[in-house]
Amino acid sequence: MPSLKGRTATLTYSVITVLGLAYAFYRGYLFPLTNRLNTFDPWQAGDWLIDYSGGIVRRGLSGEVFFLLAPEGSSAVTLVTVFQTILAAALFTLVGLLYWRTDRGPVWMMLVLSPAFLLFPALDATGNARKELLVLVALAVAVLAYRSARSELGLWVAFPLFLFGVFSHEALIVTLPAFGYLAFTALARTRAWLVLGAYGIAAFGALLLAFLRPGNAQTAGAICASWNERGIGDCGGALAALGMPARDMVEQLVTESYPNYWGYLLPAALAALPFFALRFLPRERIIGLLVVAAVLPLFILGWDYGRWIFLITAQLSLLALARPDVSRPMRVPLYAALAFILLWGFDHAGPPMTDGLGVRWLSSLFS
């Protein structure tokens, strides 16, 4: 039985983590909610409202669904915002439940409240409501079922959300290795291949659609005209990016973002620290390498380096929470864990390093 001192320490870490999760959700999603409900963000809302009004095109499934349910532009934006908030709430809740099934030591607190995981939405609210929420919630559902010894059921329950996600944004196929890891570490080989086959077919279909119907300026123009009829006047952001050839996107990334984007190597390195402190890495290095390798192409094709770091970190964090038995957390003092959580941050795109929450709080007090 743990000593009184040990129980007090665990309670302290637990309270900090729960309060941190509550604050991150509030700051990232509830604080900007009124503004999001009343304004159209061409990236955060526009990405979800790309539809098939210009013909079947990659990333268009979500827009078809939302406009089917809410044909008017303003009501569609409201529906998207509510759906994003529900997804975020589900992710935070599921991670909280998974955290509670660990020993709730300081390293698990670092993992959950990492600026590259669930503090990321609080640090950069301008990039926290994108479509990766779909697959991360799906993965979190599968992980919770994994921890409850219902892995196969969880993977099948998560599948529709994964399917909707990859046909709403083809980049989300990069999460396939994480689902495969859950399948092959919990199920008999034949059952695992069956589950992974379904996920693989969905991923291949989304990738094929992206190659065959990538979209162009004409497609974007047709969607823009449809948006205008629905009362949405801003056709920039995600819709404009849909009409941009991949070669132009890569050229713009290289000419406008480098060499500054080399700075993202620092938050990427910091994001890895909890996994090594848990000793999840290098023990589970194969899945670690697979998750990173799957996401690497996005650093060539996409501008949002902070999002890609978040996507890698979120997947590995959920997998670590799925198997706390393979982790052997190092001893980390509370002050070191809090320093990791509070003293650094980064944006989804733009400055590679920003002030952490602690620095921002202090600045607001003395400004």
C-alpha positions as CSV (number, residue, x, y, z in Angstrom):
1,M,0.0,0.0,0.0
2,P,1.4,3.4,-0.9
3,S,2.6,5.6,1.9
4,L,0.8,8.7,3.0
5,K,3.5,10.8,1.3
6,G,3.1,8.8,-1.9
7,R,-0.7,9.2,-1.9
8,T,-0.4,12.9,-1.3
9,A,2.0,13.3,-4.2
10,T,-0.3,11.3,-6.5
11,L,-3.3,13.5,-5.5
12,T,-1.2,16.6,-6.2
13,Y,-0.3,15.4,-9.7
14,S,-3.9,14.3,-10.3
15,V,-5.3,17.7,-9.3
16,I,-2.8,19.6,-11.4
17,T,-3.5,17.4,-14.4
18,V,-7.3,17.6,-14.2
19,L,-7.2,21.4,-13.7
20,G,-4.7,21.7,-16.6
21,L,-7.0,19.7,-18.9
22,A,-10.0,21.8,-17.8
23,Y,-8.1,25.0,-18.5
24,A,-6.7,23.9,-21.8
25,F,-10.2,22.9,-23.0
26,Y,-11.7,26.2,-21.8
27,R,-8.9,28.3,-23.3
28,G,-8.8,26.5,-26.6
29,Y,-12.4,25.8,-27.3
30,L,-14.9,27.5,-24.9
31,F,-13.2,31.0,-24.7
32,P,-13.3,31.5,-28.5
33,L,-16.6,29.7,-28.9
34,T,-18.8,32.8,-29.3
35,N,-16.6,34.3,-31.9
36,R,-16.4,31.0,-33.8
37,L,-20.2,30.7,-33.8
38,N,-20.6,34.2,-35.3
39,T,-17.8,34.5,-37.7
40,F,-16.5,32.4,-40.6
41,D,-12.8,31.3,-40.4
42,P,-11.7,30.3,-43.9
43,W,-9.3,27.7,-42.4
44,Q,-10.9,26.4,-39.2
45,A,-14.5,26.3,-40.6
46,G,-13.7,26.5,-44.3
47,D,-11.7,23.3,-44.3
48,W,-14.8,21.4,-43.0
49,L,-17.2,23.0,-45.6
50,I,-15.3,22.0,-48.8
51,D,-18.0,20.0,-50.6
52,Y,-18.8,18.3,-53.9
53,S,-20.5,21.3,-55.5
54,G,-17.6,21.4,-58.0
55,G,-17.7,17.6,-58.5
56,I,-16.4,14.8,-56.3
57,V,-13.1,16.0,-54.9
58,R,-10.7,15.2,-52.0
59,R,-11.7,16.6,-48.7
60,G,-15.3,17.1,-49.8
61,L,-17.2,14.6,-47.7
62,S,-17.5,16.7,-44.6
63,G,-18.9,19.7,-46.4
64,E,-21.5,17.5,-48.1
65,V,-22.7,16.2,-44.7
66,F,-22.8,19.6,-43.0
67,F,-24.6,21.4,-45.9
68,L,-27.0,18.5,-46.1
69,L,-27.9,19.1,-42.4
70,A,-27.6,22.9,-42.5
71,P,-28.0,24.3,-46.1
72,E,-27.5,27.9,-45.1
73,G,-23.9,29.2,-44.6
74,S,-24.4,30.6,-41.2
75,S,-26.1,27.6,-39.8
76,A,-23.5,25.3,-41.4
77,V,-20.7,27.3,-39.6
78,T,-22.6,27.0,-36.3
79,L,-23.0,23.2,-36.9
80,V,-19.3,22.8,-37.7
81,T,-18.3,24.8,-34.6
82,V,-20.5,22.8,-32.3
83,F,-19.2,19.5,-33.8
84,Q,-15.6,20.6,-33.4
85,T,-16.3,21.5,-29.8
86,I,-17.9,18.1,-29.1
87,L,-15.0,16.3,-30.7
88,A,-12.5,18.3,-28.6
89,A,-14.6,17.6,-25.4
90,A,-14.6,13.9,-26.3
91,L,-10.8,13.8,-26.8
92,F,-10.1,15.6,-23.5
93,T,-12.5,13.4,-21.6
94,L,-11.2,10.2,-23.1
95,V,-7.6,11.2,-22.4
96,G,-8.6,12.1,-18.8
97,L,-10.1,8.7,-18.3
98,L,-7.0,7.0,-19.7
99,Y,-4.7,9.1,-17.6
100,W,-6.7,8.0,-14.5
101,R,-5.8,4.4,-15.3
102,T,-2.0,5.1,-15.0
103,D,-0.1,5.6,-11.8
104,R,-0.7,9.3,-12.3
105,G,2.9,10.2,-11.6
106,P,4.7,13.4,-12.8
107,V,5.8,11.9,-16.1
108,W,2.2,11.0,-17.1
109,M,1.2,14.5,-16.2
110,M,4.0,15.8,-18.5
111,L,2.7,13.5,-21.3
112,V,-1.0,14.6,-21.0
113,L,-0.3,18.3,-20.4
114,S,2.6,18.5,-22.9
115,P,2.5,21.7,-25.0
116,A,2.7,19.3,-28.0
117,F,-0.4,17.4,-26.9
118,L,-3.4,18.7,-24.9
119,L,-1.9,22.1,-24.1
120,F,-1.4,22.7,-27.8
121,P,-5.1,23.8,-28.2
122,A,-4.7,26.4,-25.5
123,L,-1.4,27.7,-26.9
124,D,-2.8,28.2,-30.4
125,A,-6.5,28.5,-30.8
126,T,-6.1,29.4,-34.4
127,G,-5.1,25.9,-35.4
128,N,-6.8,23.6,-32.9
129,A,-10.1,22.8,-34.6
130,R,-9.0,21.0,-37.8
131,K,-10.0,17.6,-39.1
132,E,-7.3,15.6,-37.3
133,L,-9.7,15.8,-34.3
134,L,-11.8,13.1,-36.1
135,V,-9.1,10.5,-36.2
136,L,-7.7,11.4,-32.8
137,V,-11.1,10.9,-31.2
138,A,-11.4,7.6,-33.1
139,L,-7.9,6.5,-31.8
140,A,-8.8,7.5,-28.3
141,V,-12.0,5.4,-28.4
142,A,-10.0,2.5,-29.6
143,V,-7.4,3.0,-26.9
144,L,-10.0,3.2,-24.1
145,A,-11.5,-0.1,-25.4
146,Y,-8.0,-1.6,-25.5
147,R,-7.5,-0.7,-21.9
148,S,-10.9,-2.3,-21.1
149,A,-9.9,-5.6,-22.9
150,R,-12.4,-4.9,-25.7
151,S,-9.9,-4.0,-28.4
152,E,-11.7,-5.5,-31.4
153,L,-15.0,-3.8,-30.5
154,G,-13.3,-0.5,-29.9
155,L,-11.5,-0.6,-33.3
156,W,-14.8,-1.4,-35.1
157,V,-16.6,1.4,-33.2
158,A,-13.8,3.8,-34.1
159,F,-13.8,2.8,-37.8
160,P,-16.7,5.0,-39.0
161,L,-15.1,8.1,-37.6
162,F,-11.8,7.1,-39.2
163,L,-13.6,6.5,-42.5
164,F,-15.3,9.9,-42.3
165,G,-12.0,11.5,-41.4
166,V,-9.8,10.1,-44.2
167,F,-12.5,11.0,-46.9
168,S,-12.7,14.5,-45.4
169,H,-8.9,15.0,-45.5
170,E,-6.6,12.5,-47.2
171,A,-3.7,13.4,-44.9
172,L,-5.3,11.6,-42.0
173,I,-4.4,8.3,-43.6
174,V,-1.1,8.8,-41.8
175,T,-2.7,7.6,-38.6
176,L,-3.1,4.0,-40.0
177,P,0.0,2.6,-38.2
178,A,-1.4,3.6,-34.8
179,F,-4.6,1.7,-35.3
180,G,-2.5,-1.3,-36.7
181,Y,-0.4,-1.2,-33.5
182,L,-3.5,-1.6,-31.3
183,A,-4.8,-4.4,-33.5
184,F,-1.6,-6.5,-33.6
185,T,-0.8,-6.0,-29.9
186,A,-4.3,-7.1,-28.8
187,L,-5.9,-9.5,-31.3
188,A,-5.1,-12.8,-32.8
189,R,-3.2,-12.3,-36.1
190,T,-6.2,-13.3,-38.3
191,R,-8.5,-10.9,-36.5
192,A,-5.9,-8.2,-36.5
193,W,-5.5,-8.5,-40.3
194,L,-9.3,-8.3,-40.8
195,V,-9.5,-5.1,-38.8
196,L,-6.4,-3.6,-40.4
197,G,-7.7,-4.6,-43.8
198,A,-10.9,-2.5,-43.3
199,Y,-8.8,0.5,-42.2
200,G,-6.4,-0.1,-45.0
201,I,-9.1,-0.2,-47.7
202,A,-10.5,3.1,-46.4
203,A,-7.1,4.7,-46.4
204,F,-6.3,3.5,-49.9
205,G,-9.7,4.7,-51.2
206,A,-9.1,8.1,-49.7
207,L,-5.6,8.3,-51.2
208,L,-6.8,7.1,-54.6
209,L,-9.5,9.8,-54.6
210,A,-6.9,12.4,-53.7
211,F,-4.8,11.4,-56.7
212,L,-7.7,11.1,-59.1
213,R,-9.7,14.1,-58.0
214,P,-7.2,16.5,-56.3
215,G,-9.1,19.6,-57.2
216,N,-7.9,22.7,-59.1
217,A,-8.8,26.3,-59.5
218,Q,-12.0,25.5,-61.4
219,T,-13.1,23.2,-58.7
220,A,-12.4,25.8,-56.0
221,G,-14.2,28.4,-58.1
222,A,-17.3,26.2,-58.3
223,I,-17.3,25.6,-54.6
224,C,-16.8,29.3,-54.0
225,A,-19.8,30.1,-56.1
226,S,-21.9,27.6,-54.1
227,W,-20.6,29.1,-50.8
228,N,-21.5,32.6,-52.1
229,E,-25.1,31.4,-52.7
230,R,-25.3,30.1,-49.2
231,G,-24.0,33.4,-47.7
232,I,-20.3,32.7,-47.3
233,G,-18.3,35.3,-49.0
234,D,-14.7,34.4,-48.0
235,C,-13.2,31.8,-50.4
236,G,-9.7,32.0,-49.1
237,G,-8.0,29.7,-46.7
238,A,-8.5,26.0,-47.1
239,L,-10.6,26.4,-50.2
240,A,-7.9,28.5,-51.9
241,A,-5.3,25.8,-50.9
242,L,-7.5,23.1,-52.5
243,G,-7.1,24.8,-55.9
244,M,-3.3,25.2,-55.6
245,P,-1.1,22.6,-57.4
246,A,1.1,20.6,-55.1
247,R,4.2,21.9,-56.8
248,D,3.2,25.5,-56.0
249,M,2.5,24.6,-52.4
250,V,6.0,23.0,-52.0
251,E,7.6,26.0,-53.7
252,Q,5.8,28.4,-51.4
253,L,6.8,26.4,-48.4
254,V,10.4,26.5,-49.3
255,T,10.6,30.1,-50.4
256,E,8.5,31.7,-47.7
257,S,9.0,29.5,-44.6
258,Y,12.6,28.3,-44.7
259,P,15.1,28.7,-43.1
260,N,12.8,29.8,-40.2
261,Y,11.0,26.4,-40.2
262,W,14.2,24.6,-39.2
263,G,13.3,26.0,-35.8
264,Y,10.5,23.4,-35.4
265,L,13.2,20.9,-34.7
266,L,13.4,22.3,-31.2
267,P,9.7,21.8,-30.2
268,A,9.8,18.4,-31.9
269,A,12.7,17.4,-29.7
270,L,11.0,18.8,-26.6
271,A,7.8,16.9,-27.5
272,A,9.7,13.6,-27.4
273,L,10.9,14.0,-23.8
274,P,7.9,12.5,-22.0
275,F,8.2,9.3,-24.1
276,F,11.8,8.8,-23.1
277,A,11.0,9.8,-19.5
278,L,8.3,7.1,-19.5
279,R,10.8,4.7,-21.3
280,F,8.0,4.0,-23.8
281,L,10.7,5.0,-26.2
282,P,13.0,3.4,-27.2
283,R,11.2,0.2,-26.0
284,E,8.4,0.7,-28.5
285,R,10.7,2.3,-31.1
286,I,9.2,0.4,-34.1
287,I,5.8,2.0,-33.7
288,G,7.5,5.2,-32.8
289,L,9.4,5.2,-36.1
290,L,6.4,4.1,-38.1
291,V,4.2,6.9,-36.7
292,V,6.9,9.5,-37.4
293,A,7.7,8.1,-40.9
294,A,4.0,8.1,-41.8
295,V,3.6,11.8,-41.0
296,L,7.0,12.9,-42.5
297,P,5.5,13.5,-46.0
298,L,3.2,16.2,-44.6
299,F,6.3,18.2,-43.7
300,I,7.0,18.4,-47.5
301,L,3.4,18.9,-48.7
302,G,1.9,21.1,-46.0
303,W,2.7,24.4,-44.3
304,D,1.4,23.6,-40.8
305,Y,4.5,22.1,-39.2
306,G,3.1,22.7,-35.7
307,R,0.0,20.6,-36.5
308,W,2.1,17.7,-37.8
309,I,4.2,17.7,-34.6
310,F,0.9,17.7,-32.6
311,L,-0.4,14.9,-34.7
312,I,2.7,12.7,-34.1
313,T,2.7,13.5,-30.4
314,A,-1.0,12.9,-29.9
315,Q,-0.8,9.5,-31.6
316,L,2.2,8.4,-29.5
317,S,0.7,9.8,-26.4
318,L,-2.5,7.8,-26.9
319,L,-0.5,4.6,-27.6
320,A,1.6,5.1,-24.5
321,L,-1.7,5.5,-22.5
322,A,-2.9,2.3,-24.1
323,R,0.0,0.3,-22.7
324,P,1.2,1.8,-19.4
325,D,2.5,-1.6,-18.5
326,V,5.4,-1.3,-21.0
327,S,6.4,2.1,-19.5
328,R,8.8,2.5,-16.6
329,P,8.5,6.2,-15.6
330,M,11.7,7.9,-14.5
331,R,11.7,9.9,-11.3
332,V,11.0,13.5,-12.2
333,P,10.5,16.2,-9.5
334,L,7.4,18.3,-9.6
335,Y,9.2,21.5,-10.4
336,A,10.8,19.9,-13.5
337,A,7.5,18.5,-14.7
338,L,5.9,22.0,-14.3
339,A,8.8,23.7,-16.1
340,F,8.3,21.3,-19.0
341,I,4.6,22.0,-19.1
342,L,4.7,25.8,-18.7
343,L,7.8,27.3,-20.2
344,W,7.5,26.6,-23.9
345,G,5.1,26.3,-26.8
346,F,4.7,26.6,-30.6
347,D,2.2,27.6,-33.2
348,H,0.5,25.4,-35.8
349,A,2.2,27.6,-38.4
350,G,4.5,30.6,-38.0
351,P,7.0,31.1,-35.2
352,P,8.4,27.7,-34.4
353,M,8.8,28.6,-30.7
354,T,6.4,30.7,-28.6
355,D,6.0,31.5,-24.9
356,G,4.6,28.8,-22.7
357,L,1.5,29.3,-20.6
358,G,3.5,30.1,-17.5
359,V,5.4,32.9,-19.3
360,R,2.1,34.2,-20.8
361,W,0.5,34.3,-17.3
362,L,3.4,36.2,-15.8
363,S,3.5,38.6,-18.8
364,S,-0.2,39.4,-18.3
365,L,0.3,40.0,-14.6
366,F,3.1,42.5,-15.1
367,S,1.9,44.2,-18.3
